[in-house]
Amino acid sequence: MLPVVWSDYKVGRKGVLKRLFWPVSYVLVLNKTFGLPNQLTVLRFIIGILFLVVLSSKLFHLALALFLVAMVTDFLDGYLARKKGLISNFGRMADPFADKMIICGGLIILTSFAPSVLEPWMVAVIVVRELVISILRGYAEIRGIPFPSSIWGKFKMAVQSVTLCALLFVAGCWGQYPWAMKGLNELVWFTVILTAFSGLPYLYNAWQTFQGGSRGIGLEKEPYELL
């Protein structure tokens, strides 16, 4: 197999890089009709991938900084979407997916760094809960049935974010202090219990909604103007 040489490409090195990053630059900068909230969601997805790569390399301080930036974009895209009326089908699906990718991916990686505090079964409970609710939300959205986040879901997301920040901080700075590990252990347990129980209202609402939908109730699609 012949080695690939940059000079073999007529477009050159810059041309190849431009083509590789064109989709990202188009969404984030050039495509004005995509909407700023959706652009922030795509940016958070990219930051999330970098966060997981950095975290895998045990660069906890940099991972914490990337995570905080991602959470800021999460707040901004939701705020702008509601304030400017830019709620879109893409945002309704991609926004929670980006959040779950960052939270669940970060917790999965951290199980290998802090097994005494964050056990694999705890992460499994969180991941399964998020997958089940995501599947229900996707199924409801396809059928045109609203499936909004509840106050418990938002509170759960906030607690998960605080817990992940604490895990990163302790892993990078205070892992040698017993009191920090004890406090972190209690926070992780609270997060797991809250995550599990916060899914119950979604399951109940989904059961009621789909029961009504099977009788022809609440199946009117309300499309958004944006993608």
TACOR-V400166 format. One line per field, one symbol per residue. phi: phi as a letter, one per 40 degrees, with the letter a starting at -180 (. if undefined). A space follows every 50 residues. Layout:
phi: ???
//
This chain:
phi: .cccbdcccccgcccccccccddcccccbcccccgcdccccccccccccc dccccccgccccccccccccccccccccccccccgbcbcccccccccccc cccccccccccccbccbbcdccccccccdccccccccccccccgbcbccc ccccccccccccccccccccccbbcccccccccccccccccccccccccc dcccccccccccccbgbgbccbccccd
//
